Amino acid sequence: AELQQDMTTKDMQLSEAQEYRKTIQQNLANENDDNGGKGKKSSSRKEKQLQKELEALKKTMSEKDNKIEKLMGELENTQRAQHEKEKLQREMNSLNEMAQQDLTTQRLQIEKMTQEIM
């Protein structure tokens, strides 16, 4: 249950990060579309400002991408651990069943030996 909750939390974090990245990309596209037709000096100043903003957005996007990759890795590890846990649980159940069968067989043999002795 705790593992499932952790996986759900990581899925939500991943979705939020992807949504944030999409928003940044849309803002970037909008800024690029808005960059047009004014005087050369203001255009140059605006270009520099937009270039700085673009670099900041690229850095933020890169950080978010890294976070997404990290979350994906954690999610994959969590899923692997969950599958391994389930596999081990099945093996444990199988071993427990075999042990019960062995106990039943031994009990029957003891009863048979006891009856032979008496």
Distance bins in CASP14 RR format, pairs under 12 A and 6 or more apart:
PFRMAT RR
TARGET T0000
AUTHOR 0000-0000-0000
RMODE 2
METHOD distances of the structure
MODEL  1
1 7 0 0 0 0 0 1 0 0 0 0 0
1 8 0 0 0 0 0 1 0 0 0 0 0
1 82 0 0 0 0 0 1 0 0 0 0 0
1 85 0 0 0 0 0 1 0 0 0 0 0
2 8 0 0 0 0 0 1 0 0 0 0 0
2 9 0 0 0 0 0 1 0 0 0 0 0
2 78 0 0 0 0 0 1 0 0 0 0 0
2 81 0 0 0 0 0 1 0 0 0 0 0
2 82 0 0 0 0 0 1 0 0 0 0 0
2 85 0 0 0 0 0 1 0 0 0 0 0
3 9 0 0 0 0 0 1 0 0 0 0 0
3 10 0 0 0 0 0 1 0 0 0 0 0
3 74 0 0 0 0 0 1 0 0 0 0 0
3 75 0 0 0 0 0 1 0 0 0 0 0
3 77 0 0 0 0 0 1 0 0 0 0 0
3 78 1 0 0 1 0 0 0 0 0 0 0
3 79 0 0 0 0 1 0 0 0 0 0 0
3 80 0 0 0 0 0 1 0 0 0 0 0
3 81 1 0 0 1 0 0 0 0 0 0 0
3 82 1 0 1 0 0 0 0 0 0 0 0
3 83 0 0 0 0 0 1 0 0 0 0 0
3 84 0 0 0 0 0 1 0 0 0 0 0
3 85 1 0 0 1 0 0 0 0 0 0 0
3 86 0 0 0 0 0 1 0 0 0 0 0
4 10 0 0 0 0 0 1 0 0 0 0 0
4 11 0 0 0 0 0 1 0 0 0 0 0
4 78 0 0 0 0 1 0 0 0 0 0 0
4 79 0 0 0 0 0 1 0 0 0 0 0
4 81 0 0 0 0 0 1 0 0 0 0 0
4 82 1 0 0 1 0 0 0 0 0 0 0
4 85 0 0 0 0 0 1 0 0 0 0 0
4 86 0 0 0 0 0 1 0 0 0 0 0
5 11 0 0 0 0 0 1 0 0 0 0 0
5 12 0 0 0 0 0 1 0 0 0 0 0
5 78 0 0 0 0 0 1 0 0 0 0 0
5 82 0 0 0 0 0 1 0 0 0 0 0
6 12 0 0 0 0 0 1 0 0 0 0 0
6 13 0 0 0 0 0 1 0 0 0 0 0
6 71 0 0 0 0 0 1 0 0 0 0 0
6 74 0 0 0 0 1 0 0 0 0 0 0
6 75 0 0 0 0 1 0 0 0 0 0 0
6 77 0 0 0 0 0 1 0 0 0 0 0
6 78 1 0 0 1 0 0 0 0 0 0 0
6 79 0 0 0 0 0 1 0 0 0 0 0
6 81 0 0 0 0 1 0 0 0 0 0 0
6 82 0 0 0 0 1 0 0 0 0 0 0
7 13 0 0 0 0 0 1 0 0 0 0 0
7 14 0 0 0 0 0 1 0 0 0 0 0
7 71 0 0 0 0 0 1 0 0 0 0 0
7 72 0 0 0 0 0 1 0 0 0 0 0
7 73 0 0 0 0 0 1 0 0 0 0 0
7 74 0 0 0 0 1 0 0 0 0 0 0
7 75 1 0 0 1 0 0 0 0 0 0 0
7 76 0 0 0 0 0 1 0 0 0 0 0
7 77 0 0 0 0 0 1 0 0 0 0 0
7 78 1 0 1 0 0 0 0 0 0 0 0
7 79 1 0 0 1 0 0 0 0 0 0 0
7 80 0 0 0 0 0 1 0 0 0 0 0
7 81 0 0 0 0 1 0 0 0 0 0 0
7 82 1 0 0 1 0 0 0 0 0 0 0
7 83 0 0 0 0 0 1 0 0 0 0 0
8 14 0 0 0 0 0 1 0 0 0 0 0
8 15 0 0 0 0 0 1 0 0 0 0 0
8 75 0 0 0 0 0 1 0 0 0 0 0
8 78 0 0 0 0 0 1 0 0 0 0 0
9 15 0 0 0 0 0 1 0 0 0 0 0
9 16 0 0 0 0 0 1 0 0 0 0 0
9 71 0 0 0 0 1 0 0 0 0 0 0
9 74 0 0 0 0 0 1 0 0 0 0 0
9 75 0 0 0 0 1 0 0 0 0 0 0
9 78 0 0 0 0 1 0 0 0 0 0 0
10 16 0 0 0 0 0 1 0 0 0 0 0
10 17 0 0 0 0 0 1 0 0 0 0 0
10 67 0 0 0 0 0 1 0 0 0 0 0
10 68 0 0 0 0 0 1 0 0 0 0 0
10 70 0 0 0 0 1 0 0 0 0 0 0
10 71 1 0 1 0 0 0 0 0 0 0 0
10 72 0 0 0 0 1 0 0 0 0 0 0
10 73 0 0 0 0 1 0 0 0 0 0 0
10 74 1 0 1 0 0 0 0 0 0 0 0
10 75 1 0 1 0 0 0 0 0 0 0 0
10 76 0 0 0 0 1 0 0 0 0 0 0
10 77 0 0 0 0 1 0 0 0 0 0 0
10 78 1 0 0 1 0 0 0 0 0 0 0
10 79 0 0 0 0 1 0 0 0 0 0 0
11 17 0 0 0 0 0 1 0 0 0 0 0
11 18 0 0 0 0 0 1 0 0 0 0 0
11 68 0 0 0 0 0 1 0 0 0 0 0
11 71 0 0 0 0 1 0 0 0 0 0 0
11 72 0 0 0 0 0 1 0 0 0 0 0
11 74 0 0 0 0 0 1 0 0 0 0 0
11 75 1 0 0 1 0 0 0 0 0 0 0
11 76 0 0 0 0 0 1 0 0 0 0 0
11 78 0 0 0 0 0 1 0 0 0 0 0
11 79 0 0 0 0 0 1 0 0 0 0 0
12 18 0 0 0 0 0 1 0 0 0 0 0
12 19 0 0 0 0 0 1 0 0 0 0 0
12 71 0 0 0 0 1 0 0 0 0 0 0
12 75 0 0 0 0 0 1 0 0 0 0 0
13 19 0 0 0 0 0 1 0 0 0 0 0
13 20 0 0 0 0 0 1 0 0 0 0 0
13 64 0 0 0 0 0 1 0 0 0 0 0
13 67 0 0 0 0 1 0 0 0 0 0 0
13 68 0 0 0 0 1 0 0 0 0 0 0
13 70 0 0 0 0 1 0 0 0 0 0 0
13 71 1 0 1 0 0 0 0 0 0 0 0
13 72 0 0 0 0 0 1 0 0 0 0 0
13 73 0 0 0 0 0 1 0 0 0 0 0
13 74 0 0 0 0 1 0 0 0 0 0 0
13 75 0 0 0 0 1 0 0 0 0 0 0
14 20 0 0 0 0 0 1 0 0 0 0 0
14 21 0 0 0 0 0 1 0 0 0 0 0
14 64 0 0 0 0 0 1 0 0 0 0 0
14 65 0 0 0 0 0 1 0 0 0 0 0
14 67 0 0 0 0 1 0 0 0 0 0 0
14 68 1 0 0 1 0 0 0 0 0 0 0
14 69 0 0 0 0 1 0 0 0 0 0 0
14 70 0 0 0 0 1 0 0 0 0 0 0
14 71 1 0 1 0 0 0 0 0 0 0 0
14 72 1 0 0 1 0 0 0 0 0 0 0
14 73 0 0 0 0 1 0 0 0 0 0 0
14 74 0 0 0 0 1 0 0 0 0 0 0
14 75 1 0 0 1 0 0 0 0 0 0 0
14 76 0 0 0 0 0 1 0 0 0 0 0
14 78 0 0 0 0 0 1 0 0 0 0 0
15 21 0 0 0 0 0 1 0 0 0 0 0
15 22 0 0 0 0 0 1 0 0 0 0 0
15 68 0 0 0 0 1 0 0 0 0 0 0
15 71 0 0 0 0 1 0 0 0 0 0 0
15 72 0 0 0 0 0 1 0 0 0 0 0
15 75 0 0 0 0 0 1 0 0 0 0 0
16 22 0 0 0 0 0 1 0 0 0 0 0
16 23 0 0 0 0 0 1 0 0 0 0 0
16 64 0 0 0 0 1 0 0 0 0 0 0
16 67 0 0 0 0 1 0 0 0 0 0 0
16 68 0 0 0 0 1 0 0 0 0 0 0
16 71 0 0 0 0 1 0 0 0 0 0 0
17 23 0 0 0 0 0 1 0 0 0 0 0
17 24 0 0 0 0 0 1 0 0 0 0 0
17 60 0 0 0 0 0 1 0 0 0 0 0
17 61 0 0 0 0 0 1 0 0 0 0 0
17 63 0 0 0 0 1 0 0 0 0 0 0
17 64 1 0 1 0 0 0 0 0 0 0 0
17 65 0 0 0 0 1 0 0 0 0 0 0
17 66 0 0 0 0 1 0 0 0 0 0 0
17 67 1 0 1 0 0 0 0 0 0 0 0
17 68 1 0 1 0 0 0 0 0 0 0 0
17 69 0 0 0 0 1 0 0 0 0 0 0
17 70 0 0 0 0 1 0 0 0 0 0 0
17 71 1 0 0 1 0 0 0 0 0 0 0
17 72 0 0 0 0 1 0 0 0 0 0 0
17 75 0 0 0 0 0 1 0 0 0 0 0
18 24 0 0 0 0 0 1 0 0 0 0 0
18 25 0 0 0 0 0 1 0 0 0 0 0
18 61 0 0 0 0 0 1 0 0 0 0 0
18 64 0 0 0 0 1 0 0 0 0 0 0
18 65 0 0 0 0 1 0 0 0 0 0 0
18 67 0 0 0 0 0 1 0 0 0 0 0
18 68 1 0 0 1 0 0 0 0 0 0 0
18 69 0 0 0 0 0 1 0 0 0 0 0
18 71 0 0 0 0 1 0 0 0 0 0 0
18 72 0 0 0 0 0 1 0 0 0 0 0
19 25 0 0 0 0 0 1 0 0 0 0 0
19 26 0 0 0 0 0 1 0 0 0 0 0
19 64 0 0 0 0 0 1 0 0 0 0 0
19 68 0 0 0 0 0 1 0 0 0 0 0
20 26 0 0 0 0 0 1 0 0 0 0 0
20 27 0 0 0 0 0 1 0 0 0 0 0
20 57 0 0 0 0 0 1 0 0 0 0 0
20 60 0 0 0 0 1 0 0 0 0 0 0
20 61 0 0 0 0 1 0 0 0 0 0 0
20 63 0 0 0 0 0 1 0 0 0 0 0
20 64 1 0 1 0 0 0 0 0 0 0 0
20 65 0 0 0 0 0 1 0 0 0 0 0
20 67 0 0 0 0 1 0 0 0 0 0 0
20 68 0 0 0 0 1 0 0 0 0 0 0
21 27 0 0 0 0 0 1 0 0 0 0 0
21 28 0 0 0 0 0 1 0 0 0 0 0
21 57 0 0 0 0 0 1 0 0 0 0 0
21 58 0 0 0 0 0 1 0 0 0 0 0
21 60 0 0 0 0 1 0 0 0 0 0 0
21 61 1 0 1 0 0 0 0 0 0 0 0
21 62 0 0 0 0 0 1 0 0 0 0 0
21 63 0 0 0 0 0 1 0 0 0 0 0
21 64 1 0 1 0 0 0 0 0 0 0 0
21 65 1 0 0 1 0 0 0 0 0 0 0
21 66 0 0 0 0 0 1 0 0 0 0 0
21 67 0 0 0 0 1 0 0 0 0 0 0
21 68 1 0 0 1 0 0 0 0 0 0 0
21 69 0 0 0 0 0 1 0 0 0 0 0
22 28 0 0 0 0 0 1 0 0 0 0 0
22 29 0 0 0 0 0 1 0 0 0 0 0
22 61 0 0 0 0 0 1 0 0 0 0 0
22 64 0 0 0 0 0 1 0 0 0 0 0
22 68 0 0 0 0 0 1 0 0 0 0 0
23 29 0 0 0 0 0 1 0 0 0 0 0
23 30 0 0 0 0 0 1 0 0 0 0 0
23 57 0 0 0 0 0 1 0 0 0 0 0
23 60 0 0 0 0 0 1 0 0 0 0 0
23 61 0 0 0 0 0 1 0 0 0 0 0
23 64 0 0 0 0 0 1 0 0 0 0 0
24 30 0 0 0 0 0 1 0 0 0 0 0
24 31 0 0 0 0 0 1 0 0 0 0 0
24 53 0 0 0 0 0 1 0 0 0 0 0
24 54 0 0 0 0 0 1 0 0 0 0 0
24 56 0 0 0 0 0 1 0 0 0 0 0
24 57 1 0 1 0 0 0 0 0 0 0 0
24 58 0 0 0 0 1 0 0 0 0 0 0
24 59 0 0 0 0 0 1 0 0 0 0 0
24 60 1 0 0 1 0 0 0 0 0 0 0
24 61 1 0 1 0 0 0 0 0 0 0 0
24 62 0 0 0 0 0 1 0 0 0 0 0
24 63 0 0 0 0 0 1 0 0 0 0 0
24 64 1 0 0 1 0 0 0 0 0 0 0
24 65 0 0 0 0 0 1 0 0 0 0 0
25 31 0 0 0 0 0 1 0 0 0 0 0
25 32 0 0 0 0 0 1 0 0 0 0 0
25 54 0 0 0 0 0 1 0 0 0 0 0
25 57 0 0 0 0 1 0 0 0 0 0 0
25 58 0 0 0 0 0 1 0 0 0 0 0
25 60 0 0 0 0 0 1 0 0 0 0 0
25 61 1 0 0 1 0 0 0 0 0 0 0
25 64 0 0 0 0 0 1 0 0 0 0 0
25 65 0 0 0 0 0 1 0 0 0 0 0
26 32 0 0 0 0 0 1 0 0 0 0 0
26 33 0 0 0 0 0 1 0 0 0 0 0
26 57 0 0 0 0 0 1 0 0 0 0 0
26 61 0 0 0 0 0 1 0 0 0 0 0
27 33 0 0 0 0 0 1 0 0 0 0 0
27 34 0 0 0 0 0 1 0 0 0 0 0
27 50 0 0 0 0 0 1 0 0 0 0 0
27 53 0 0 0 0 1 0 0 0 0 0 0
27 54 0 0 0 0 0 1 0 0 0 0 0
27 56 0 0 0 0 0 1 0 0 0 0 0
27 57 1 0 0 1 0 0 0 0 0 0 0
27 58 0 0 0 0 0 1 0 0 0 0 0
27 60 0 0 0 0 0 1 0 0 0 0 0
27 61 0 0 0 0 0 1 0 0 0 0 0
28 34 0 0 0 0 0 1 0 0 0 0 0
28 35 0 0 0 0 0 1 0 0 0 0 0
28 50 0 0 0 0 1 0 0 0 0 0 0
28 51 0 0 0 0 0 1 0 0 0 0 0
28 53 0 0 0 0 1 0 0 0 0 0 0
28 54 1 0 0 1 0 0 0 0 0 0 0
28 55 0 0 0 0 0 1 0 0 0 0 0
28 56 0 0 0 0 0 1 0 0 0 0 0
28 57 1 0 1 0 0 0 0 0 0 0 0
28 58 0 0 0 0 1 0 0 0 0 0 0
28 60 0 0 0 0 0 1 0 0 0 0 0
28 61 0 0 0 0 1 0 0 0 0 0 0
29 35 0 0 0 0 0 1 0 0 0 0 0
29 54 0 0 0 0 0 1 0 0 0 0 0
29 57 0 0 0 0 0 1 0 0 0 0 0
30 50 0 0 0 0 0 1 0 0 0 0 0
30 53 0 0 0 0 0 1 0 0 0 0 0
30 57 0 0 0 0 0 1 0 0 0 0 0
31 46 0 0 0 0 1 0 0 0 0 0 0
31 47 0 0 0 0 0 1 0 0 0 0 0
31 49 0 0 0 0 1 0 0 0 0 0 0
31 50 1 0 1 0 0 0 0 0 0 0 0
31 51 0 0 0 0 0 1 0 0 0 0 0
31 52 0 0 0 0 0 1 0 0 0 0 0
31 53 1 0 0 1 0 0 0 0 0 0 0
31 54 1 0 0 1 0 0 0 0 0 0 0
31 56 0 0 0 0 0 1 0 0 0 0 0
31 57 0 0 0 0 1 0 0 0 0 0 0
32 46 0 0 0 0 0 1 0 0 0 0 0
32 47 0 0 0 0 0 1 0 0 0 0 0
32 50 0 0 0 0 1 0 0 0 0 0 0
32 51 0 0 0 0 0 1 0 0 0 0 0
32 53 0 0 0 0 0 1 0 0 0 0 0
32 54 0 0 0 0 1 0 0 0 0 0 0
32 57 0 0 0 0 0 1 0 0 0 0 0
33 50 0 0 0 0 0 1 0 0 0 0 0
34 43 0 0 0 0 0 1 0 0 0 0 0
34 46 0 0 0 0 1 0 0 0 0 0 0
34 47 0 0 0 0 0 1 0 0 0 0 0
34 49 0 0 0 0 0 1 0 0 0 0 0
34 50 0 0 0 0 1 0 0 0 0 0 0
34 53 0 0 0 0 0 1 0 0 0 0 0
35 42 0 0 0 0 0 1 0 0 0 0 0
35 43 1 0 0 1 0 0 0 0 0 0 0
35 44 0 0 0 0 0 1 0 0 0 0 0
35 45 0 0 0 0 0 1 0 0 0 0 0
35 46 1 0 0 1 0 0 0 0 0 0 0
35 47 1 0 0 1 0 0 0 0 0 0 0
35 48 0 0 0 0 0 1 0 0 0 0 0
35 49 0 0 0 0 0 1 0 0 0 0 0
35 50 1 0 1 0 0 0 0 0 0 0 0
35 51 0 0 0 0 0 1 0 0 0 0 0
35 53 0 0 0 0 0 1 0 0 0 0 0
35 54 0 0 0 0 0 1 0 0 0 0 0
36 42 0 0 0 0 0 1 0 0 0 0 0
36 43 1 0 0 1 0 0 0 0 0 0 0
36 44 0 0 0 0 0 1 0 0 0 0 0
36 46 0 0 0 0 1 0 0 0 0 0 0
36 47 0 0 0 0 1 0 0 0 0 0 0
36 50 0 0 0 0 0 1 0 0 0 0 0
37 43 1 0 0 1 0 0 0 0 0 0 0
37 46 0 0 0 0 0 1 0 0 0 0 0
37 47 0 0 0 0 0 1 0 0 0 0 0
38 44 0 0 0 0 1 0 0 0 0 0 0
38 45 0 0 0 0 1 0 0 0 0 0 0
38 46 1 0 0 1 0 0 0 0 0 0 0
38 47 0 0 0 0 0 1 0 0 0 0 0
39 45 0 0 0 0 1 0 0 0 0 0 0
39 46 0 0 0 0 1 0 0 0 0 0 0
39 47 0 0 0 0 0 1 0 0 0 0 0
40 46 0 0 0 0 0 1 0 0 0 0 0
40 47 0 0 0 0 1 0 0 0 0 0 0
41 47 0 0 0 0 0 1 0 0 0 0 0
41 48 0 0 0 0 0 1 0 0 0 0 0
42 48 0 0 0 0 0 1 0 0 0 0 0
42 49 0 0 0 0 0 1 0 0 0 0 0
42 50 0 0 0 0 0 1 0 0 0 0 0
43 49 0 0 0 0 0 1 0 0 0 0 0
43 50 0 0 0 0 1 0 0 0 0 0 0
44 50 0 0 0 0 0 1 0 0 0 0 0
44 51 0 0 0 0 0 1 0 0 0 0 0
45 51 0 0 0 0 0 1 0 0 0 0 0
45 52 0 0 0 0 0 1 0 0 0 0 0
46 52 0 0 0 0 0 1 0 0 0 0 0
46 53 0 0 0 0 0 1 0 0 0 0 0
46 54 0 0 0 0 0 1 0 0 0 0 0
47 53 0 0 0 0 0 1 0 0 0 0 0
47 54 0 0 0 0 1 0 0 0 0 0 0
48 54 0 0 0 0 0 1 0 0 0 0 0
48 55 0 0 0 0 0 1 0 0 0 0 0
49 55 0 0 0 0 0 1 0 0 0 0 0
49 56 0 0 0 0 0 1 0 0 0 0 0
50 56 0 0 0 0 0 1 0 0 0 0 0
50 57 0 0 0 0 1 0 0 0 0 0 0
51 57 0 0 0 0 0 1 0 0 0 0 0
51 58 0 0 0 0 0 1 0 0 0 0 0
52 58 0 0 0 0 0 1 0 0 0 0 0
52 59 0 0 0 0 0 1 0 0 0 0 0
53 59 0 0 0 0 0 1 0 0 0 0 0
53 60 0 0 0 0 0 1 0 0 0 0 0
54 60 0 0 0 0 0 1 0 0 0 0 0
54 61 0 0 0 0 0 1 0 0 0 0 0
55 61 0 0 0 0 0 1 0 0 0 0 0
55 62 0 0 0 0 0 1 0 0 0 0 0
56 62 0 0 0 0 0 1 0 0 0 0 0
56 63 0 0 0 0 0 1 0 0 0 0 0
57 63 0 0 0 0 0 1 0 0 0 0 0
57 64 0 0 0 0 0 1 0 0 0 0 0
58 64 0 0 0 0 0 1 0 0 0 0 0
58 65 0 0 0 0 0 1 0 0 0 0 0
59 65 0 0 0 0 0 1 0 0 0 0 0
59 66 0 0 0 0 0 1 0 0 0 0 0
60 66 0 0 0 0 0 1 0 0 0 0 0
60 67 0 0 0 0 0 1 0 0 0 0 0
61 67 0 0 0 0 0 1 0 0 0 0 0
61 68 0 0 0 0 0 1 0 0 0 0 0
62 68 0 0 0 0 0 1 0 0 0 0 0
62 69 0 0 0 0 0 1 0 0 0 0 0
63 69 0 0 0 0 0 1 0 0 0 0 0
63 70 0 0 0 0 0 1 0 0 0 0 0
64 70 0 0 0 0 0 1 0 0 0 0 0
64 71 0 0 0 0 0 1 0 0 0 0 0
65 71 0 0 0 0 0 1 0 0 0 0 0
65 72 0 0 0 0 0 1 0 0 0 0 0
66 72 0 0 0 0 0 1 0 0 0 0 0
66 73 0 0 0 0 0 1 0 0 0 0 0
67 73 0 0 0 0 0 1 0 0 0 0 0
67 74 0 0 0 0 0 1 0 0 0 0 0
68 74 0 0 0 0 0 1 0 0 0 0 0
68 75 0 0 0 0 0 1 0 0 0 0 0
69 75 0 0 0 0 0 1 0 0 0 0 0
69 76 0 0 0 0 0 1 0 0 0 0 0
70 76 0 0 0 0 0 1 0 0 0 0 0
70 77 0 0 0 0 0 1 0 0 0 0 0
71 77 0 0 0 0 0 1 0 0 0 0 0
71 78 0 0 0 0 0 1 0 0 0 0 0
72 78 0 0 0 0 0 1 0 0 0 0 0
72 79 0 0 0 0 0 1 0 0 0 0 0
73 79 0 0 0 0 1 0 0 0 0 0 0
73 80 0 0 0 0 1 0 0 0 0 0 0
73 81 0 0 0 0 0 1 0 0 0 0 0
74 80 0 0 0 0 0 1 0 0 0 0 0
74 81 0 0 0 0 0 1 0 0 0 0 0
75 81 0 0 0 0 0 1 0 0 0 0 0
75 82 0 0 0 0 0 1 0 0 0 0 0
76 82 0 0 0 0 0 1 0 0 0 0 0
76 83 0 0 0 0 0 1 0 0 0 0 0
77 83 0 0 0 0 0 1 0 0 0 0 0
77 84 0 0 0 0 0 1 0 0 0 0 0
78 84 0 0 0 0 0 1 0 0 0 0 0
78 85 0 0 0 0 0 1 0 0 0 0 0
79 85 0 0 0 0 0 1 0 0 0 0 0
79 86 0 0 0 0 0 1 0 0 0 0 0
80 86 0 0 0 0 0 1 0 0 0 0 0
80 87 0 0 0 0 0 1 0 0 0 0 0
81 87 0 0 0 0 0 1 0 0 0 0 0
81 88 0 0 0 0 0 1 0 0 0 0 0
82 88 0 0 0 0 0 1 0 0 0 0 0
82 89 0 0 0 0 0 1 0 0 0 0 0
83 89 0 0 0 0 0 1 0 0 0 0 0
83 90 0 0 0 0 0 1 0 0 0 0 0
84 90 0 0 0 0 0 1 0 0 0 0 0
84 91 0 0 0 0 0 1 0 0 0 0 0
85 91 0 0 0 0 0 1 0 0 0 0 0
85 92 0 0 0 0 0 1 0 0 0 0 0
86 92 0 0 0 0 0 1 0 0 0 0 0
86 93 0 0 0 0 0 1 0 0 0 0 0
87 93 0 0 0 0 0 1 0 0 0 0 0
87 94 0 0 0 0 0 1 0 0 0 0 0
88 94 0 0 0 0 0 1 0 0 0 0 0
88 95 0 0 0 0 0 1 0 0 0 0 0
89 95 0 0 0 0 0 1 0 0 0 0 0
89 96 0 0 0 0 0 1 0 0 0 0 0
90 96 0 0 0 0 0 1 0 0 0 0 0
90 97 0 0 0 0 0 1 0 0 0 0 0
91 97 0 0 0 0 0 1 0 0 0 0 0
91 98 0 0 0 0 0 1 0 0 0 0 0
92 98 0 0 0 0 0 1 0 0 0 0 0
92 99 0 0 0 0 0 1 0 0 0 0 0
93 99 0 0 0 0 0 1 0 0 0 0 0
93 100 0 0 0 0 0 1 0 0 0 0 0
94 100 0 0 0 0 0 1 0 0 0 0 0
94 101 0 0 0 0 0 1 0 0 0 0 0
95 101 0 0 0 0 0 1 0 0 0 0 0
95 102 0 0 0 0 0 1 0 0 0 0 0
96 102 0 0 0 0 0 1 0 0 0 0 0
96 103 0 0 0 0 0 1 0 0 0 0 0
97 103 0 0 0 0 0 1 0 0 0 0 0
97 104 0 0 0 0 0 1 0 0 0 0 0
98 104 0 0 0 0 0 1 0 0 0 0 0
98 105 0 0 0 0 0 1 0 0 0 0 0
99 105 0 0 0 0 0 1 0 0 0 0 0
99 106 0 0 0 0 0 1 0 0 0 0 0
100 106 0 0 0 0 0 1 0 0 0 0 0
100 107 0 0 0 0 0 1 0 0 0 0 0
101 107 0 0 0 0 0 1 0 0 0 0 0
101 108 0 0 0 0 0 1 0 0 0 0 0
102 108 0 0 0 0 0 1 0 0 0 0 0
102 109 0 0 0 0 0 1 0 0 0 0 0
103 109 0 0 0 0 0 1 0 0 0 0 0
103 110 0 0 0 0 0 1 0 0 0 0 0
104 110 0 0 0 0 0 1 0 0 0 0 0
104 111 0 0 0 0 0 1 0 0 0 0 0
105 111 0 0 0 0 0 1 0 0 0 0 0
105 112 0 0 0 0 0 1 0 0 0 0 0
106 112 0 0 0 0 0 1 0 0 0 0 0
106 113 0 0 0 0 0 1 0 0 0 0 0
107 113 0 0 0 0 0 1 0 0 0 0 0
107 114 0 0 0 0 0 1 0 0 0 0 0
108 114 0 0 0 0 0 1 0 0 0 0 0
108 115 0 0 0 0 0 1 0 0 0 0 0
109 115 0 0 0 0 0 1 0 0 0 0 0
109 116 0 0 0 0 0 1 0 0 0 0 0
110 116 0 0 0 0 0 1 0 0 0 0 0
110 117 0 0 0 0 0 1 0 0 0 0 0
111 117 0 0 0 0 0 1 0 0 0 0 0
111 118 0 0 0 0 0 1 0 0 0 0 0
112 118 0 0 0 0 0 1 0 0 0 0 0
END
